[in-house]
Amino acid sequence: MTGTLNKVMLIGHTGDDVKMHYFEGGGALGRFPLATNEVYTNKTSGERVSNTEWHNVVVRNKAAEICEKYLKKGDKVYIEGRIKTRKWQDDKGNERYSTEIQCTDFTFLTPKGESGPGDSQPSGQSSQSNQSGQSQQNQSQNRQQGNQTSKPQAPGIGQEDEDDLPF
């Protein structure tokens, strides 16, 4: 195979509000930390273990302004983008490296008017599409009603997929 792929998909909670930087040419850059969690049970001790991984997310131009306006600390968000490692020098002249997620698409997952971790209903807000929460609620009700029918159908024939993915 000759091609390569640099693609990242994350669902997590923001660790801080979006920090904006504006440039003379009219461009904008937004940065925020994103936490993803891994939870598992240790087989030897039976103890539940939780690990948090922090990601530095970078959003550009209009998307950055949208994130600044609507994302708050603790909000749940789906981020899609690519990994980029930057090399830079600190104040003492030492070479440093930063690995970032260059965001190309995002979807807000915290319902409108709510904020903080623990929210799991997608709001439908996206950088590329705007679906209302009401239409998603109707789709969910239709799926539930479709599951109550007495005649099962083969997967993919007249039924929507049953996954819980927000995208």
C-alpha positions in Angstrom: 0.0 0.0 0.0 1.5 3.3 -1.0 -0.9 5.8 0.6 -1.0 7.0 4.2 -3.7 8.3 6.5 -3.5 10.8 9.3 -7.0 10.9 10.8 -8.2 11.4 14.4 -11.7 11.0 15.8 -12.2 12.0 19.5 -15.2 12.3 21.8 -14.4 14.0 25.0 -15.0 16.9 27.4 -13.3 20.3 27.1 -10.8 21.1 29.8 -11.1 24.8 29.4 -12.8 27.5 27.4 -11.5 28.2 23.9 -8.5 30.5 23.9 -8.5 32.7 20.7 -5.6 34.3 18.8 -6.3 36.7 16.0 -3.9 37.6 13.2 -3.4 40.8 11.2 -4.6 39.2 7.9 -8.0 38.4 9.5 -7.3 34.8 10.4 -8.2 33.3 13.8 -6.9 30.4 15.8 -8.6 28.7 18.7 -7.0 26.3 21.2 -8.5 24.1 23.9 -7.7 21.0 25.8 -9.9 17.9 25.3 -10.0 15.0 27.8 -10.9 11.4 26.8 -11.3 8.7 29.3 -10.6 5.0 29.3 -12.3 2.9 32.0 -11.6 -0.8 32.6 -11.6 -3.4 35.4 -8.2 -4.7 36.5 -8.5 -8.5 36.2 -6.1 -9.3 39.0 -7.6 -6.9 41.7 -11.1 -6.4 40.3 -10.6 -2.7 40.8 -12.1 -0.3 38.3 -9.4 1.8 36.7 -9.9 5.1 34.9 -7.3 6.8 32.7 -7.6 10.3 31.3 -5.7 11.3 28.1 -5.4 15.1 27.3 -5.4 16.3 23.7 -4.5 19.8 22.5 -7.1 20.8 19.9 -6.5 23.6 17.4 -9.3 25.1 15.3 -8.9 27.7 12.6 -10.8 30.8 11.3 -14.7 30.7 11.4 -14.7 27.3 13.0 -12.6 28.7 15.9 -15.0 31.6 16.3 -18.0 29.2 16.5 -16.2 27.0 19.0 -15.4 30.1 21.1 -19.0 31.2 21.1 -20.6 27.8 22.0 -18.0 25.6 23.7 -17.5 26.0 27.4 -15.3 24.1 29.9 -16.7 20.7 30.5 -18.8 20.5 27.3 -18.9 17.2 25.4 -17.7 17.5 21.8 -16.9 15.2 18.8 -13.6 16.3 17.1 -12.3 15.1 13.8 -9.0 16.1 12.4 -5.3 15.1 12.0 -2.3 14.9 14.3 0.5 17.5 13.9 3.7 17.8 15.9 5.3 21.2 16.1 8.9 21.9 17.1 9.6 25.1 19.0 12.1 26.7 21.4 11.3 27.6 25.0 12.6 30.7 26.8 15.9 28.9 27.6 16.5 28.0 24.0 15.7 24.3 24.5 14.0 22.5 21.6 10.4 21.4 22.6 7.7 19.4 20.8 4.0 19.8 20.9 1.5 17.3 19.5 -1.8 18.8 18.5 -5.1 17.8 16.9 -5.7 20.1 13.9 -9.5 20.1 13.9 -11.2 19.8 10.5 -14.8 19.0 11.7 -16.6 19.0 15.0 -20.1 18.4 16.5 -21.3 19.8 19.8 -22.7 16.9 22.0 -23.7 18.8 25.1 -27.4 19.8 24.8 -28.1 23.5 24.3 -28.5 25.3 27.6 -26.6 22.6 29.6 -22.9 22.5 30.4 -20.5 20.2 32.1 -19.4 16.6 32.1 -21.8 13.7 32.2 -24.1 14.9 29.4 -24.5 12.2 26.7 -27.3 13.4 24.4 -26.1 14.9 21.1 -27.4 18.4 20.4 -27.0 18.1 16.6 -24.9 21.2 16.4 -22.2 20.8 13.8 -19.7 22.9 11.9 -21.1 21.5 8.6 -24.7 20.6 9.3 -27.4 21.9 11.6 -30.0 19.4 12.6 -32.5 20.4 15.3 -32.6 18.4 18.6 -36.3 18.0 17.9 -35.7 16.0 14.7 -33.3 13.8 16.5 -35.8 13.2 19.2 -38.4 12.3 16.5 -35.9 9.9 14.9 -35.3 8.3 18.3 -39.1 7.9 18.9 -39.5 6.4 15.4 -36.8 3.9 16.1 -38.4 2.9 19.4 -41.7 2.5 17.7 -40.1 0.5 14.9 -38.5 -1.8 17.5 -42.0 -2.6 19.0 -43.3 -4.1 15.8 -43.9 -7.9 16.0 -42.4 -8.7 12.6 -38.5 -8.7 12.7 -36.7 -7.6 9.6 -33.2 -8.4 8.4 -30.7 -5.7 9.3 -30.4 -2.9 6.7 -33.9 -3.6 5.2 -36.3 -0.8 6.2 -34.6 -0.1 9.5 -32.1 2.5 10.6 -28.8 1.3 12.1 -29.1 0.9 15.9 -25.7 2.3 16.9 -25.4 5.1 19.4 -22.7 7.0 17.5 -23.3 10.8 17.4 -22.2 11.1 13.8 
